[in-house]
Amino acid sequence: MKTELYLGYLKRLSWLPLLMLGGCNMTLLDPKGQVGMDEKSLIITSTLLMLIVVIPVIVMTLAFAWKYRASNTKATYKPNWSHSTPIELVVWLVPCAIIAVLGTLTWTSTHELDPYRPLDSEVKPIVIQAVSLDWKWLFIYPEQGIATINEIAFPTDTPVNFQITSQNAMNSFFIPQLGSQIYSMAGMQTKLHLIANKPGNFDGLSSNFSGDGFSGMKFQAIATSEKGFADWVAKVKASPKTLDQSNYPELVKPSENDPAQYFSSVSPTLYNSILMQYMHGPSTPQLGAGNKDEMQDMKNMHMPMNASIEE
C-alpha cells in the first residue's frame, strides 16, 4: 500500500521539472547573427555526433535488462562468455572515429570562430568599448564621442568590434543571440567581433558571477537600420549628461538594476585611463596614464605600454 502511495506522489512530482522549464527560452538556439548561427551549427553537429554513442548505449542497456530479466527462461545463459571480436571492433572503432571527427571540427571551428578574428565584410565596423562595473555596463563609442549605460545600438549587417575591459571584478560579456561570450578583466583588454543580420532588441548580460548585483547586470543590444542607428546616436547626443575622469568615480560606485543612461560626450582618454589604472601604482593621477597611447591587447595577456589599440 505504501509503495503504491509513493509511486502516486512520484507521478505527480514528475511534472515539476516541466514547470521549472517554463521560465526558460531558447535564445542560444535562435541566433540573429552569423557568428551565433555558426555556433548553433557547431553545437547541434557535436551533439548529434556524440549521440551516435549515447543512444545505442541507452537502447542496449534497456534491451539487455529486458532480455535477461529473471522471468525470461528462454534467454541463453553463457556464464563463461568473455570475448567478442565484432563487439570489440564496434566499441573501439566507432568512438575513435567520432573523436577524430570532433577533433577536426574543434580545430577548424576554434580558428573560424576565434572572437579576436575580425569578421569578413565590406562594411566598415562599428567600434564599441565595453567596461564592466559593479553592477552595470559602460559602453563608449570612440568614433561617435558618446557613452551609455546598459544599452548599445548598431546597424544590422555591420560588424561590431568590441574592446572589453573591467573596472574591478572579473566579468563576462555575452549577447546569446549574437555569439560568443568573452571575459572582461581589470588592466587587460579582450576583443569580440559580432554582427546582427536581423533587426531586433537582444538581451545582453554578464555570464560570470561578480557579487550581490550580478543577477541584474543586464543590457539591451539594439540592431537597427542605418537611419535608426543615426537617430539613436542623435538621441544620446541630446542628453545633458557628459562623462569624463572627473565624474567617472561617481559612476563606478556599486549600484543594481540600473536603467539605461546616455552621455552626450565622453572623454577620449577615459577608456584608456580605465585600462591603465592598475599599471602604474597609487601615484598615477586620474585613474591611470590618460596621456598614453591606447594599448593593444595581446595574446597571452602581455600588454606593451605604447602599442596602438587599433586593429
N, C-alpha and C positions, 0 to 999 in steps of 0.2 A: 504493500500500500504506500509506504513512504517513498519507494523507488518511483512509482508512477507519479506521485506528487512532485518530486524533484524534477522529473522529466517534463512535467507540465510547466513548471517555473522556467526551466531552461528554454523551452519552446517560445515562451512569451518574451524572455530576455534576448532571444536571438535577433529580434528586430531592433534592439537598441543601437548596434553599430550603424545601421542604415539611417537612423535618426541623427546620429552624430555626423554622418557624412552629408547631411542636408545643408550644412553650413559651408561646405567646400565647393570649389568650382574647378574648371579645367583650363585655367588661363595658360598654364605652361604648354598645353597641347592645343592651344588656339592662338598660334603666333600671328602677328601682324607685320612682321619684318623678315627680310631674307635670312638674317642670322638666326632668328628664332625658328624659321622654317627648316633650316639645315639641321639645327639641334634637335628639333622634333623628329626629323627623319632618322637621325642617329640614334635617338632613344628607342624608337619603335624597332628599327633594324636590329639593334643589340638585344632588345628584349625577345624578339622572335627567334633569334639565333640561340639564345640561352634556353628558350622553351623547348628546343629540339631535344635537350637532355631532360629538362624538368618534367614535361608532360609524360613521356614514356615511363619514367621512374614512378610517377604517381599512379599511372594506369596499371603498371605491372605489380606494384605493391598491393593495390586493391584486388587485382586478378589472382595473385598468388594467395592472398588471405582467403579469398572465396573458394578457390580450387582446393586448397589444402585445409579447409575447415574440418573440425572434428567429425562432423556428421557425414562428410563425403567419403564413403568407403571405397569408391571407385578410383580415387586418386592413387597414382603409382607411388609406392613408398621406396625411396632409394637412400638408405642411411649411409652408404659408403660413397655416394657421389661426391666428387671433389673438383672436377675439371671439365671444361667445355671450350674447345678451340674457337668455335663460332662466337660464343658469348665473350670470350677474352678479346677477340678482334673487334667486336662491336663496342665494348665498354672502354677500349683504349683508343681505337682509331677515330671514332665519331667525336669524342671530346677533344682530341688533339686537333682534328680538322676545324672544329668550331673555335678553339683557342687561336689557331693560326689565322682564321678569317677575322676574328675580333681584334687580334693584334695588328693586322694590316689596316683594318678600319680605324682603330685607335690612332695609329701612327699618322695616317693621312688626314684624319679629321682634326687631330691636335694642331697640325700646321695650318690647315684650311680655316679653322675656327679660332685661331690664336687671337685673343682680344686686343693684342698690340698691333695686329696686322691691319693696315688701312684698307678700307673697302674699295673695290674697283668701281669707279664711277666717273662719268664726265662732268658731274655736277660738283661745284666747289663745296667742301664740307663746312658745316657749322661747328665752331669750337665752343664747348661749354666746360667751364672749370667748376668742379663739384667739391665741396668741403663738408664733411660730416661733423656736426656739432652735437652737443647734448641738449635736446634730442630732436634735432631738425636738420634739414639740409640747406646749405647756402649754395646758390648757383650764380656764377659770374659769367657774363658774356663779354669777353675782352674786345671783340670786334664791334659790338653794338654799344659798349660802355655802360651796361646796365647790370643789375643783380636782382635776384629774387630769393625768397624763402619758400621751400616746399612746392614749387611749381616751375616747370620748364615748358617751352614750346619750340617747335622746329617744323620746317616744311616736310611734307611727305616726299619720298624718293630722293631725299637729300641725306648723305652720310653725316652722322653726328660724331665728332671726335671728343670724347670725354677725357678730361685730365683731372684725376681724382686724388685727393689727399684728406687728411683728418686734422682737426684742431687738437684732439687729445686721444680719446679711446679708439681702438680699432673697430671699424665697422665694415659693412659690405654693401656696395651699391648694386641694386638689382631692379630691372624692369622686366618681369617674367615674360610678357608677350612680345618683347623685342629681342631678347637674347641673354647673353651670359651675365653672371654676377662677377664682381671683382672687388677685392678688399680695398679699403681706404685706411691708410696708416700715417700717423703723425711723422713729419720730417721726411716723408717719402712720397713719390708720385707714381700712381699706376695709370694705365690707359685702357680705354674701352671704346671700340668702334661699333656703332649700331646704325640701323636705318629702319624707318617705318614705311612700308609700301602701301598702307591704307590709312586714311584719316581716322582719328578717334582719340579718346581720353584713356590713357593707360595708367594703371596703378604702379607706382614705384615704392620701394621700401628698403630698409636695412635688413639684411638676412643674417646678421651676426649680432648676438646678444651684447648689449653695451650698457646695461643698467636699468634703473627704475622706469624711465620713459621710453624704453626700446619699442614697446608694442605700438606706440603712437608715432613712430618715426617714419612717416609715410609722406609721399609727394605725388603730384599729378604730372604726367608727361603728356603733352597735347601735341598730336601730329595734325597739321592743318595745311591748307594751301599756302602758296607764296603770299597771297594777299592777306590771308588770315594771320600768317606769321608777322607780316608788316604791321597789321592792325594791333596785334598783341604787343609788339615792341613799342608802338606808339602809346599804348595804354600804360605800359610800365614807365615810359619816359614822362608821362604826365603825373606821376606820383610826386608828392612834395618831399619824400624822403630821399636822402643820399647816404652813401656808405663809404667810409674811409677808415684809416687807422685810429682816428680819434673816437669814433663811436662804435667801432668793432668790439672792444671789450664788453660793452653793454649787451651787444647781440649774442655773444658766446655764453652768457650766463645760462645755466640749465633751465629749460622750460619744456613743457609737454603739450602735445596735441596742438601745435601752433598752426594757425591759418596761414594762407598764402600772403606774403608781403612783397612789395615792389620797391625798388630803389632806382630812381631815375638816372643816377650816375654812381659810379664806383671808382675808387682809386685804382689806377692801372698797375700799381705795385702791391696791392693788397694780397692777391693770391700768392705772389712770391714771398711776401712777408710771412704769411701763414706757413708756407712750405719751409722757410728758412729759420723759423723762430727757435728751433731746438739745435741749431748748428753752431751757435756762437756763444752760448753761455749767458749768464744773467746780465752781463754788461751791455748786451746789444739792445739799442733802443727800439721802440715801436714794433714790437713783435718779431723783429728779425732784420736781415740785411735788405731793406726795401730798395736800396740803390743797386743791388747786384743784378746781373743778368739772370733771367729766369733759367732754372736748372732743367736739364734734360733728364728724364727718368731713364734708368739704365737697367739692363739685365743684371740679375744677381744683386740688385738693390745698391749698387755702387753709384754714388752721386757726385760727379765732378762739380767743382764750385762755380766754374764760369762757362759752362756749356749752355747752349740755347735750348729752350723748351720746345721749339717748333719741330714739326715732323722733319 
